[in-house]
């Protein structure tokens, strides 16, 4: 995109050409930040539902004043030919529709009515159970609700499930594959997806600009560097369980959501586990004045976890408060030998909590199983 824009800048500034970017992106503000960083004043439109039904990007189109595509993926020399040609006497192309473009679900998404969009796509899938486009769009709607104030338990997990089903039905869909890899294991990543964001924000501040706000910060998996070294991950550090004899009092009020994101290549015996932790009782919150939350994961036989011990500190906003109720996240890679086992690991969370009504703070353990 930056290369094309620099080549076309003279024609754009002369008013001969208008350039619009259409992005296949779940979080458009990240692309807006990128364009601000690279000084590309391009109008951007977002197509998170893949209503254009494109399988690969980038695609460059030259469209005349009648709205007709005259060149697809043109050479730089084609731009000159395109601008010098008069298309007024050439008829515009007839409009066509595949039937799965702008649908009612997309209308609900545009209005941030994600639950209605989810219901629409679920109903449509009952009529067309093998329609891959509907599976993908249902996954997008679930992830959008997950990123909103209307988040419901299991939204992220269901998004991954439907994206995976969509790719199984249509394995040639590059964009859907990338959506899974964005949150998936490092052995399946083609590149780090958003590791440029910190640099962009710092450069913009140095330039005296206010960076475009990022409403959904990238997860650890979206920042991670890919790995090509082996099919399985080897354990690099020998760590000790912080509560090996289960002496800490156990709890069941912590909400622990697990999202297991598989590799898009079934030959890669690895997944990435996302853990979402949140106090499950409104009157109880994290104790931000104590040690950070700790997660320990014990791998099953023939299963490898390179980082079995994870610590999760409060974010900057929560750290300013004595207690808080925000969701805290942790991620870890899990790999195995042979066939994928039914159970990958067992684990537990150690955390300090405070009762907001009584002011009492205590230390607890809650167990979980990774299936």
VOPA-43051 format. One record per residue (C-alpha): residue in one letter; residue number from 1; x, y, z. Coordinates in Angstrom, 1 decimal, always signed. Layout:
N
A / NUM / X / Y / Z
...
This chain:
371
X / 1 / +0.0 / +0.0 / +0.0
X / 2 / +2.7 / +2.6 / +0.8
X / 3 / +4.5 / +1.8 / -2.4
X / 4 / +1.5 / +2.3 / -4.6
X / 5 / +0.5 / +5.5 / -2.8
X / 6 / +4.0 / +7.0 / -3.4
X / 7 / +3.9 / +6.1 / -7.1
X / 8 / +0.4 / +7.7 / -7.5
X / 9 / +1.0 / +10.7 / -5.3
X / 10 / +1.6 / +13.2 / -8.3
X / 11 / -1.8 / +12.2 / -9.9
X / 12 / -3.5 / +12.3 / -6.5
X / 13 / -2.3 / +15.7 / -5.7
X / 14 / -3.2 / +16.9 / -9.2
X / 15 / -6.8 / +15.8 / -8.6
X / 16 / -6.6 / +13.2 / -11.5
X / 17 / -7.1 / +10.2 / -9.2
X / 18 / -8.8 / +9.4 / -6.0
X / 19 / -7.5 / +6.5 / -3.9
X / 20 / -9.5 / +4.5 / -1.4
X / 21 / -8.3 / +1.6 / +0.7
X / 22 / -10.6 / -1.3 / +1.5
X / 23 / -9.2 / -3.5 / +4.3
X / 24 / -10.1 / -7.0 / +5.3
X / 25 / -9.5 / -6.2 / +8.9
X / 26 / -11.1 / -7.1 / +12.2
X / 27 / -9.7 / -3.9 / +13.9
X / 28 / -9.7 / -1.1 / +11.4
X / 29 / -8.2 / +1.5 / +13.7
X / 30 / -4.9 / -0.4 / +13.5
X / 31 / -4.7 / +0.2 / +9.8
X / 32 / -5.7 / +3.9 / +10.4
X / 33 / -2.7 / +4.1 / +12.8
X / 34 / -0.4 / +2.5 / +10.2
X / 35 / -1.5 / +5.1 / +7.5
X / 36 / -1.0 / +7.9 / +10.0
X / 37 / +2.5 / +6.6 / +10.8
X / 38 / +3.4 / +6.2 / +7.1
X / 39 / +1.9 / +9.6 / +6.2
X / 40 / -0.7 / +8.1 / +3.8
X / 41 / -3.8 / +10.3 / +3.8
X / 42 / -6.0 / +7.7 / +2.2
X / 43 / -9.7 / +7.2 / +2.9
X / 44 / -10.2 / +3.7 / +4.4
X / 45 / -13.2 / +1.5 / +4.3
X / 46 / -13.4 / -1.8 / +6.3
X / 47 / -14.8 / -5.2 / +5.2
X / 48 / -14.3 / -7.4 / +8.2
X / 49 / -17.1 / -9.8 / +7.1
X / 50 / -15.4 / -10.3 / +3.7
X / 51 / -18.4 / -9.2 / +1.8
X / 52 / -16.3 / -8.7 / -1.3
X / 53 / -15.6 / -12.5 / -1.1
X / 54 / -11.9 / -12.0 / -2.0
X / 55 / -9.6 / -14.9 / -1.1
X / 56 / -6.3 / -13.1 / -1.3
X / 57 / -4.8 / -9.6 / -0.8
X / 58 / -3.6 / -7.2 / -1.9
X / 59 / -5.7 / -6.4 / -5.0
X / 60 / -5.5 / -3.2 / -6.9
X / 61 / -8.4 / -2.0 / -9.0
X / 62 / -8.6 / +1.0 / -11.4
X / 63 / -12.2 / +2.1 / -11.6
X / 64 / -13.5 / +4.7 / -14.0
X / 65 / -16.0 / +7.5 / -13.4
X / 66 / -18.9 / +5.1 / -14.3
X / 67 / -17.9 / +2.7 / -11.5
X / 68 / -16.6 / +0.1 / -13.9
X / 69 / -13.4 / -1.8 / -13.1
X / 70 / -11.1 / -1.3 / -16.1
X / 71 / -7.9 / -2.8 / -14.6
X / 72 / -7.3 / -5.5 / -12.0
X / 73 / -3.8 / -5.5 / -10.5
X / 74 / -2.4 / -3.1 / -13.1
X / 75 / +1.2 / -2.3 / -13.8
X / 76 / +2.4 / +1.2 / -13.1
X / 77 / +2.3 / +2.0 / -16.8
X / 78 / -1.4 / +1.0 / -16.9
X / 79 / -2.2 / +3.9 / -14.7
X / 80 / -1.1 / +6.4 / -17.3
X / 81 / -3.1 / +4.6 / -20.0
X / 82 / -6.1 / +4.5 / -17.7
X / 83 / -6.0 / +8.3 / -16.9
X / 84 / -5.5 / +9.3 / -20.5
X / 85 / -8.4 / +7.2 / -21.9
X / 86 / -12.0 / +8.5 / -22.2
X / 87 / -14.4 / +5.9 / -21.1
X / 88 / -17.6 / +7.9 / -21.6
X / 89 / -18.5 / +6.1 / -24.7
X / 90 / -17.9 / +2.6 / -23.2
X / 91 / -20.9 / +1.2 / -21.3
X / 92 / -20.7 / +0.5 / -17.6
X / 93 / -20.6 / -3.1 / -16.5
X / 94 / -23.8 / -4.6 / -15.2
X / 95 / -24.1 / -5.1 / -11.4
X / 96 / -24.0 / -8.6 / -10.2
X / 97 / -24.5 / -10.3 / -6.8
X / 98 / -23.6 / -13.7 / -5.4
X / 99 / -26.4 / -13.6 / -2.9
X / 100 / -24.0 / -13.5 / +0.1
X / 101 / -22.7 / -9.9 / -0.1
X / 102 / -24.5 / -7.2 / +1.8
X / 103 / -26.9 / -9.2 / +4.0
X / 104 / -29.0 / -8.5 / +7.1
X / 105 / -26.2 / -9.7 / +9.3
X / 106 / -23.9 / -7.1 / +7.9
X / 107 / -26.5 / -4.4 / +8.5
X / 108 / -26.6 / -5.5 / +12.2
X / 109 / -22.8 / -5.4 / +12.4
X / 110 / -22.8 / -1.8 / +11.0
X / 111 / -25.1 / -0.8 / +13.8
X / 112 / -23.0 / -2.7 / +16.5
X / 113 / -26.0 / -5.0 / +17.0
X / 114 / -23.7 / -8.0 / +17.3
X / 115 / -26.1 / -10.4 / +19.0
X / 116 / -28.7 / -9.8 / +16.3
X / 117 / -26.0 / -10.4 / +13.7
X / 118 / -25.0 / -13.7 / +15.4
X / 119 / -28.7 / -14.8 / +15.5
X / 120 / -29.0 / -14.0 / +11.8
X / 121 / -26.0 / -16.0 / +10.7
X / 122 / -26.9 / -18.9 / +13.0
X / 123 / -30.4 / -19.1 / +11.4
X / 124 / -28.9 / -18.9 / +7.9
X / 125 / -26.4 / -21.7 / +8.7
X / 126 / -29.4 / -23.9 / +9.6
X / 127 / -30.6 / -23.4 / +6.0
X / 128 / -27.1 / -23.7 / +4.5
X / 129 / -25.0 / -25.8 / +6.9
X / 130 / -22.0 / -26.1 / +4.6
X / 131 / -21.8 / -22.5 / +3.6
X / 132 / -18.3 / -21.4 / +4.5
X / 133 / -19.0 / -17.7 / +4.1
X / 134 / -21.7 / -17.8 / +6.7
X / 135 / -19.3 / -19.7 / +9.1
X / 136 / -16.7 / -17.0 / +8.7
X / 137 / -19.1 / -14.2 / +9.2
X / 138 / -20.6 / -15.8 / +12.2
X / 139 / -17.1 / -16.0 / +13.7
X / 140 / -16.5 / -12.3 / +12.9
X / 141 / -19.7 / -11.4 / +14.7
X / 142 / -18.7 / -13.4 / +17.8
X / 143 / -15.3 / -11.8 / +17.9
X / 144 / -16.8 / -8.3 / +17.4
X / 145 / -19.1 / -8.9 / +20.4
X / 146 / -16.1 / -10.2 / +22.4
X / 147 / -14.4 / -6.8 / +21.7
X / 148 / -17.5 / -4.8 / +22.7
X / 149 / -19.1 / -3.9 / +26.0
X / 150 / -21.7 / -6.6 / +25.3
X / 151 / -19.2 / -9.4 / +25.6
X / 152 / -20.6 / -12.8 / +26.6
X / 153 / -18.8 / -15.8 / +27.9
X / 154 / -17.4 / -18.0 / +25.2
X / 155 / -17.5 / -15.4 / +22.4
X / 156 / -13.8 / -15.6 / +21.5
X / 157 / -13.9 / -19.4 / +21.6
X / 158 / -16.9 / -19.6 / +19.3
X / 159 / -15.3 / -17.1 / +16.9
X / 160 / -12.3 / -19.5 / +16.5
X / 161 / -14.6 / -22.5 / +16.1
X / 162 / -16.5 / -20.9 / +13.3
X / 163 / -13.4 / -19.5 / +11.5
X / 164 / -11.9 / -23.0 / +11.7
X / 165 / -15.0 / -24.6 / +10.2
X / 166 / -15.0 / -22.0 / +7.5
X / 167 / -11.4 / -22.8 / +6.5
X / 168 / -12.1 / -26.5 / +6.6
X / 169 / -15.0 / -26.0 / +4.1
X / 170 / -12.9 / -23.7 / +1.9
X / 171 / -9.1 / -24.2 / +2.6
X / 172 / -8.1 / -21.9 / -0.3
X / 173 / -9.3 / -18.8 / +1.6
X / 174 / -6.1 / -16.9 / +2.4
X / 175 / -7.9 / -14.2 / +4.5
X / 176 / -9.7 / -16.7 / +6.7
X / 177 / -6.5 / -18.6 / +7.3
X / 178 / -4.7 / -15.4 / +8.4
X / 179 / -7.6 / -14.5 / +10.8
X / 180 / -6.9 / -17.8 / +12.7
X / 181 / -3.1 / -17.5 / +12.5
X / 182 / -3.4 / -14.0 / +13.9
X / 183 / -4.3 / -15.6 / +17.3
X / 184 / -2.7 / -19.0 / +16.7
X / 185 / +0.6 / -20.7 / +17.6
X / 186 / +3.9 / -19.3 / +16.5
X / 187 / +4.7 / -22.4 / +14.4
X / 188 / +1.8 / -21.5 / +12.2
X / 189 / +2.4 / -17.7 / +11.8
X / 190 / +3.6 / -16.3 / +8.5
X / 191 / +4.9 / -13.1 / +10.1
X / 192 / +4.3 / -11.0 / +13.3
X / 193 / +1.0 / -9.3 / +12.7
X / 194 / +1.2 / -6.2 / +14.8
X / 195 / +4.7 / -5.9 / +16.2
X / 196 / +5.0 / -2.4 / +14.6
X / 197 / +2.4 / -0.7 / +16.7
X / 198 / +4.6 / +0.4 / +19.6
X / 199 / +7.2 / +1.8 / +17.2
X / 200 / +4.5 / +3.7 / +15.2
X / 201 / +3.0 / +5.2 / +18.4
X / 202 / +6.4 / +6.3 / +19.6
X / 203 / +7.4 / +7.8 / +16.2
X / 204 / +4.1 / +9.7 / +16.0
X / 205 / +4.6 / +11.1 / +19.5
X / 206 / +8.1 / +12.2 / +18.6
X / 207 / +6.6 / +14.0 / +15.6
X / 208 / +4.3 / +15.9 / +17.9
X / 209 / +1.2 / +14.0 / +16.7
X / 210 / -1.5 / +12.1 / +18.7
X / 211 / -1.5 / +8.5 / +17.6
X / 212 / -4.8 / +7.0 / +16.5
X / 213 / -6.3 / +5.4 / +19.6
X / 214 / -6.3 / +1.5 / +19.6
X / 215 / -9.5 / +0.4 / +21.2
X / 216 / -8.5 / -3.3 / +21.3
X / 217 / -4.8 / -3.7 / +22.1
X / 218 / -3.0 / -6.5 / +20.3
X / 219 / -2.7 / -9.8 / +22.2
X / 220 / +0.6 / -11.5 / +22.9
X / 221 / -0.1 / -13.9 / +20.0
X / 222 / -0.6 / -10.9 / +17.6
X / 223 / +2.8 / -9.5 / +18.5
X / 224 / +4.7 / -12.8 / +18.6
X / 225 / +7.5 / -13.6 / +16.2
X / 226 / +6.9 / -16.8 / +14.0
X / 227 / +9.0 / -19.8 / +14.5
X / 228 / +10.2 / -22.1 / +11.7
X / 229 / +12.7 / -24.2 / +13.6
X / 230 / +10.8 / -27.3 / +14.4
X / 231 / +7.4 / -29.0 / +14.4
X / 232 / +7.2 / -29.1 / +18.2
X / 233 / +8.3 / -26.7 / +20.8
X / 234 / +10.9 / -27.9 / +23.3
X / 235 / +10.9 / -27.0 / +27.0
X / 236 / +13.7 / -24.4 / +27.6
X / 237 / +13.4 / -23.7 / +31.3
X / 238 / +12.8 / -26.1 / +34.2
X / 239 / +10.4 / -24.3 / +36.6
X / 240 / +8.8 / -25.5 / +39.8
X / 241 / +5.2 / -25.5 / +40.7
X / 242 / +4.4 / -22.7 / +43.2
X / 243 / +1.9 / -24.9 / +45.0
X / 244 / +3.0 / -28.5 / +44.4
X / 245 / +1.1 / -30.0 / +47.4
X / 246 / -2.2 / -28.1 / +46.8
X / 247 / -2.0 / -26.4 / +50.2
X / 248 / -3.6 / -23.1 / +49.2
X / 249 / -7.4 / -23.0 / +49.7
X / 250 / -9.4 / -23.6 / +46.6
X / 251 / -12.1 / -21.5 / +45.0
X / 252 / -14.6 / -21.8 / +42.2
X / 253 / -15.8 / -18.2 / +41.8
X / 254 / -13.1 / -17.2 / +39.3
X / 255 / -14.3 / -17.2 / +35.7
X / 256 / -11.8 / -19.0 / +33.5
X / 257 / -12.4 / -19.0 / +29.8
X / 258 / -10.2 / -21.1 / +27.5
X / 259 / -9.7 / -20.6 / +23.8
X / 260 / -7.5 / -23.2 / +22.1
X / 261 / -6.5 / -21.9 / +18.7
X / 262 / -5.1 / -24.6 / +16.4
X / 263 / -2.6 / -24.4 / +13.6
X / 264 / -4.2 / -24.1 / +10.2
X / 265 / -1.8 / -26.8 / +9.0
X / 266 / -3.0 / -30.1 / +10.6
X / 267 / +0.6 / -31.5 / +10.3
X / 268 / +1.7 / -29.1 / +12.9
X / 269 / +1.0 / -30.7 / +16.3
X / 270 / +0.7 / -27.4 / +18.2
X / 271 / -1.9 / -25.0 / +19.5
X / 272 / -2.0 / -21.7 / +21.3
X / 273 / -4.0 / -21.5 / +24.5
X / 274 / -5.6 / -18.2 / +25.5
X / 275 / -6.8 / -17.9 / +29.1
X / 276 / -9.2 / -15.2 / +30.1
X / 277 / -9.6 / -14.7 / +33.8
X / 278 / -12.2 / -12.5 / +35.6
X / 279 / -13.7 / -12.4 / +39.1
X / 280 / -17.0 / -14.2 / +38.7
X / 281 / -18.7 / -12.5 / +41.6
X / 282 / -19.5 / -8.7 / +41.3
X / 283 / -18.7 / -8.1 / +45.0
X / 284 / -15.2 / -9.6 / +44.6
X / 285 / -12.2 / -8.0 / +42.8
X / 286 / -8.5 / -8.5 / +42.1
X / 287 / -6.3 / -7.3 / +44.9
X / 288 / -3.9 / -5.0 / +43.1
X / 289 / -1.8 / -4.3 / +46.2
X / 290 / -0.6 / -7.9 / +46.4
X / 291 / +1.4 / -10.2 / +44.1
X / 292 / +0.3 / -10.6 / +40.5
X / 293 / -1.9 / -13.4 / +39.4
X / 294 / +0.1 / -16.6 / +38.8
X / 295 / -0.9 / -19.4 / +36.4
X / 296 / +0.8 / -22.9 / +36.5
X / 297 / +0.2 / -25.5 / +33.8
X / 298 / +1.2 / -29.2 / +34.1
X / 299 / +1.5 / -30.9 / +30.7
X / 300 / +0.2 / -34.4 / +30.2
X / 301 / +2.4 / -37.2 / +28.9
X / 302 / +4.0 / -36.5 / +25.5
X / 303 / +2.8 / -32.9 / +25.7
X / 304 / +5.2 / -30.0 / +25.9
X / 305 / +4.6 / -26.5 / +27.4
X / 306 / +7.7 / -24.2 / +27.2
X / 307 / +6.3 / -21.6 / +29.7
X / 308 / +4.3 / -23.5 / +32.4
X / 309 / +4.6 / -20.6 / +34.8
X / 310 / +2.9 / -17.3 / +33.8
X / 311 / +2.4 / -14.1 / +35.8
X / 312 / -0.2 / -11.5 / +35.0
X / 313 / +0.2 / -8.0 / +36.4
X / 314 / -2.7 / -5.5 / +36.4
X / 315 / -2.7 / -3.0 / +33.5
X / 316 / -1.8 / +0.6 / +34.0
X / 317 / -5.3 / +1.7 / +34.7
X / 318 / -6.1 / -1.1 / +37.2
X / 319 / -2.8 / -0.7 / +39.0
X / 320 / -3.9 / +2.7 / +40.1
X / 321 / -6.8 / +1.1 / +42.0
X / 322 / -6.8 / -1.1 / +45.2
X / 323 / -9.2 / -3.5 / +43.5
X / 324 / -10.6 / -4.0 / +40.0
X / 325 / -12.7 / -6.5 / +38.0
X / 326 / -11.1 / -6.3 / +34.5
X / 327 / -10.4 / -9.4 / +32.4
X / 328 / -6.8 / -10.6 / +32.6
X / 329 / -5.3 / -12.7 / +29.9
X / 330 / -2.4 / -15.2 / +29.5
X / 331 / -1.2 / -17.1 / +26.5
X / 332 / +1.0 / -20.2 / +26.1
X / 333 / +2.0 / -22.6 / +23.3
X / 334 / +1.3 / -26.3 / +23.7
X / 335 / +2.6 / -29.1 / +21.5
X / 336 / +2.5 / -32.9 / +21.6
X / 337 / +3.8 / -36.1 / +20.0
X / 338 / +1.7 / -38.4 / +18.0
X / 339 / -2.1 / -38.0 / +17.9
X / 340 / -3.7 / -35.1 / +19.7
X / 341 / -4.7 / -36.2 / +23.2
X / 342 / -8.1 / -35.5 / +24.6
X / 343 / -6.6 / -33.7 / +27.6
X / 344 / -3.5 / -31.5 / +27.0
X / 345 / -2.8 / -30.3 / +30.5
X / 346 / -4.1 / -29.5 / +34.0
X / 347 / -3.4 / -26.2 / +35.8
X / 348 / -4.3 / -23.8 / +38.4
X / 349 / -4.5 / -20.0 / +39.0
X / 350 / -3.2 / -18.4 / +42.2
X / 351 / -4.6 / -15.0 / +42.9
X / 352 / -5.4 / -12.5 / +45.6
X / 353 / -8.9 / -11.3 / +45.8
X / 354 / -10.7 / -8.7 / +48.0
X / 355 / -14.4 / -8.6 / +49.0
X / 356 / -15.6 / -5.1 / +48.3
X / 357 / -18.3 / -5.2 / +50.9
X / 358 / -16.3 / -6.5 / +53.9
X / 359 / -12.9 / -5.2 / +52.8
X / 360 / -11.4 / -8.6 / +53.5
X / 361 / -8.6 / -9.8 / +51.2
X / 362 / -7.4 / -13.4 / +50.8
X / 363 / -5.3 / -15.7 / +48.7
X / 364 / -6.9 / -18.4 / +46.6
X / 365 / -6.3 / -21.2 / +44.1
X / 366 / -8.6 / -22.4 / +41.3
X / 367 / -7.9 / -25.5 / +39.2
X / 368 / -8.7 / -26.0 / +35.5
X / 369 / -8.2 / -28.6 / +32.8
X / 370 / -7.1 / -27.9 / +29.2
X / 371 / -9.0 / -30.1 / +26.8
